[in-house]
Amino acid sequence: MFHRKSKLKREYDDKLRNLILDTKEEWNSAKVIEELLDDYDLDVIAQRKKAESIHFYLFKEARIRKILIK
């Protein structure tokens, strides 16, 4: 009974860890795209801020769950 609970926790922790790594890549690529643009584009800035906020929300959730990200 308790084995299943720990297995589910580990599974969802792994999913969260993968999501954090994916959103970090998206955030970094959005930053690079924003730096490469010559003009001021609101869509690109909004995309970067969206990726940043999602990443930090997931990171906050990982801290609450005490997940180590390597």
Sequence and secondary structure as in RCSB ss.txt:
>XXXX:A:sequence
MFHRKSKLKREYDDKLRNLILDTKEEWNSAKVIEELLDDYDLDVIAQRKKAESIHFYLFKEARIRKILIK
>XXXX:A:secstr
 HHHHHHHHHHHHHHHHHHHHHHHHHHHHHHHHHHH SS  HHHHHHHHHHHHHHHHHHHHHHHHT    
